[in-house]
């Protein structure tokens, strides 16, 4: 072997040793988790240090390190790839995910506050209690406001969105005092008098008060919101913090971490109840888009093909709306041409009949327009017989004064009409032309189109006499309102379709990915027998598959209403009732329930399987959400009121907080924890869908939790009992 061969062999061996050492160092490198420190860093580290022990116990082959960072440090760590996982607020997550192409979060944080578990949080607007000049959002104008930073969701963006809804641009209307993290600095700034108002996330003030740093009686809350979860709240609620894996993290490690987080007990980390499946952060993204905050602070580039490809349904709906507006415009144009021709005819006739004002007014009466002649100086007005009969009065029944006309205007229109008249007098408007509602003799209001012009002025140039007409446009307004309602219906339908599509693409895919990931993990780790980890992952995967199946079934049932269900026909409601009672009988016997049915059960025109599912869902809910150690007692009441069938299902179950009524009939809405009551949260949404398909309405009544509930729906019978014959 030559000297050159020996030298080459030595270089190869040295390079191999270096590569092996580098690979071992990379494999043994600790896993770094960056946590946004919205409280002091030492306090944040102390709280989250327990997370490293939880993860190391679940994944013993890796070491974990938690770092408490502010916004700039967190973004720098991501940019330099010095972090593997990130726990940050939802707004910051949306920002960095757009920058770095993050996938969906692994899990969503569950916080514990006042012995309750929360997967949502909000923002708080507070001021010193002694400030009598600060009570509403409008009082924020021109004030100094302490915030941690413009990128803080709970410390600025939530509050800015609320003020924007009130018509206030908080950045332009106020002076912002940036304190930086933590949120504690905001309270110090307000208490010291350096700022008038402070923005913090929910829970911060309560924690500081418990630690003795101040007394809650020193402050007051602006724009206070009623919430069962938070005592101090000024904004809507948004999903809690997401736990995110960086794109560079090994997928196997990410799956193990996700599993450990979702299986973590509620008492492992102070103030934390653990983690749950990833929440829907679309509401946060919409908030940031509305505020034009990062990453939506630049105008996106859209082309017409992009818009068509992304929003075909909305484009079609908008096109239909435009078509209707064009038809209405053509109708109005035709009406205007007719009115213009009438005005020309009136002017020509006025020239010919200038010596006879009576004949001129008579001609206008023939055109079905009411005439008025106002002496502006004296306040007296001549109202023609047609003018008075237009609103139901005989000639002698309506006073001939300006005050009588003004007092007949609708309260919501009075200021606008008088402003139009004054603008015409001042020369701001070339014509006096205004639409308003006027009270008729029988008390109802009619839409009127008023036109007029000044025909004489005083020597000093002020208006002295004014002539004009009234035209009855009530039917035109009704047509216009019907078109607007049709347009609104199209928009609502589009929103429902978009929400359904989003649920299919997001909420259903997440459990499916979870099932697939864990099954693959189990497959790679199967040996001759299952170990404890493999068994645990199998149970986790099966649970995810079960929830996914329930969600798919619920969504399919929802989408089939009105499309793939039985056609409407004449059915006996008591037959449907008996069929449903037979179906729920095993469950009723299991929980020793008593179901009482009473009232008149009519024949009606409806879809039999939809009506059966509606009653079945309401009865199963009443049996399912029952009090512990108390047998359910359910009363089903049926009655006919006019042309409507009203059915009520009353129970003695767990009851409902009246503040939560609006959430009951929404997609995947759950008011109770899954560990207490299972379910998908789609049952009542399906009930609402069925009732609306039958042109009815559904609502709930409950005094409160523990007081039972009563669900009631009304749907048309399909005939009028007083006039029609009930089908046989």
HELIX and SHEET records of a PDB file:
HELIX    1   1 UNK A    3  UNK A   28  1                                  26    
HELIX    2   2 UNK A   41  UNK A   58  1                                  18    
HELIX    3   3 UNK A   71  UNK A   79  1                                   9    
HELIX    4   4 UNK A   90  UNK A  100  1                                  11    
HELIX    5   5 UNK A  137  UNK A  140  5                                   4    
HELIX    6   6 UNK A  153  UNK A  157  3                                   5    
HELIX    7   7 UNK A  158  UNK A  165  1                                   8    
HELIX    8   8 UNK A  170  UNK A  173  1                                   4    
HELIX    9   9 UNK A  184  UNK A  191  1                                   8    
HELIX   10  10 UNK A  204  UNK A  210  1                                   7    
HELIX   11  11 UNK A  216  UNK A  218  5                                   3    
HELIX   12  12 UNK A  251  UNK A  262  1                                  12    
HELIX   13  13 UNK A  282  UNK A  291  1                                  10    
HELIX   14  14 UNK A  304  UNK A  310  1                                   7    
HELIX   15  15 UNK A  312  UNK A  352  1                                  41    
HELIX   16  16 UNK A  357  UNK A  366  1                                  10    
HELIX   17  17 UNK A  385  UNK A  389  1                                   5    
HELIX   18  18 UNK A  402  UNK A  407  1                                   6    
HELIX   19  19 UNK A  414  UNK A  426  1                                  13    
HELIX   20  20 UNK A  474  UNK A  502  1                                  29    
HELIX   21  21 UNK A  503  UNK A  507  3                                   5    
HELIX   22  22 UNK A  508  UNK A  525  1                                  18    
HELIX   23  23 UNK A  532  UNK A  560  1                                  29    
HELIX   24  24 UNK A  573  UNK A  590  1                                  18    
HELIX   25  25 UNK A  608  UNK A  624  1                                  17    
HELIX   26  26 UNK A  658  UNK A  663  5                                   6    
HELIX   27  27 UNK A  683  UNK A  693  1                                  11    
SHEET    1   A 6 UNK A  64  UNK A  69  0                                        
SHEET    2   A 6 UNK A  31  UNK A  36  1                                        
SHEET    3   A 6 UNK A  85  UNK A  88  1                                        
SHEET    4   A 6 UNK A 242  UNK A 245 -1                                        
SHEET    5   A 6 UNK A 107  UNK A 113 -1                                        
SHEET    6   A 6 UNK A 116  UNK A 118 -1                                        
SHEET    1   B 6 UNK A  64  UNK A  69  0                                        
SHEET    2   B 6 UNK A  31  UNK A  36  1                                        
SHEET    3   B 6 UNK A  85  UNK A  88  1                                        
SHEET    4   B 6 UNK A 242  UNK A 245 -1                                        
SHEET    5   B 6 UNK A 107  UNK A 113 -1                                        
SHEET    6   B 6 UNK A 272  UNK A 276 -1                                        
SHEET    1   C 2 UNK A 120  UNK A 121  0                                        
SHEET    2   C 2 UNK A 238  UNK A 239 -1                                        
SHEET    1   D 5 UNK A 175  UNK A 178  0                                        
SHEET    2   D 5 UNK A 144  UNK A 147  1                                        
SHEET    3   D 5 UNK A 197  UNK A 201  1                                        
SHEET    4   D 5 UNK A 123  UNK A 128 -1                                        
SHEET    5   D 5 UNK A 219  UNK A 221 -1                                        
SHEET    1   E 5 UNK A 381  UNK A 383  0                                        
SHEET    2   E 5 UNK A 370  UNK A 375 -1                                        
SHEET    3   E 5 UNK A 463  UNK A 472 -1                                        
SHEET    4   E 5 UNK A 445  UNK A 457 -1                                        
SHEET    5   E 5 UNK A 432  UNK A 439 -1                                        
SHEET    1   F 2 UNK A 569  UNK A 572  0                                        
SHEET    2   F 2 UNK A 603  UNK A 606 -1                                        
SHEET    1   G 5 UNK A 594  UNK A 599  0                                        
SHEET    2   G 5 UNK A 633  UNK A 641  1                                        
SHEET    3   G 5 UNK A 644  UNK A 651 -1                                        
SHEET    4   G 5 UNK A 709  UNK A 716 -1                                        
SHEET    5   G 5 UNK A 697  UNK A 701 -1                                        
END                                                                             
